[in-house]
């Protein structure tokens, strides 16, 4: 060995056992806390995955349920109207039966006159109102003109007669009223 090597060996400070042990304990403590943190994160991740899957399943169930409810609503939307019309249909059948048994057509006419208001009331109870534009100015949003009739007594484009009743629900026209409207009378021929 050379003198230089001896000096280096003499200059080396022996490792302190307490420093080495502290360093090893820190490493073990850090490892243990890292392991605990990792386990916590894994558990949290699993919980979040479970919540996500449950939320997705709930959303899918909600979507299916609302889709079924919407289909059922469309499928059975006329139920109320039909239920309201059935008494009128029953009464028409009774009027026909009585007429067939007695041969008295006046009873049939009387029965029909009694049933008509039932149908009108059934429509009204479902927010359906008749459009009666007689004497009013023609409005293409609510009326359909079938013909023009010359008239000196009314302004041009005034509804003179309703040929077929129109109906609306709230502000939406179901069927426009078919009407006859006035027009200006033809000018008298002038002699030349």
Buried (B, 14 or more C-beta within 10 A) or exposed (E): EEEEEEEEEEEEEEEEEEEEEEEEEEEEEEEEEEEEEEEEEEEEEEEEEEEEEEEEEEEEEEEEEEEEEEEEEEEEEEEEEEEBBEBBEEBBEEBEEBBEEEEEEEBBEBBBEBBEEBBBEBBEEBEBBBBEBEEBEBBEEBBBBEEBEEBEEBEBBBBBEBEEEBBBEEEEBEEBBBBBBBBEEEEEEEEE
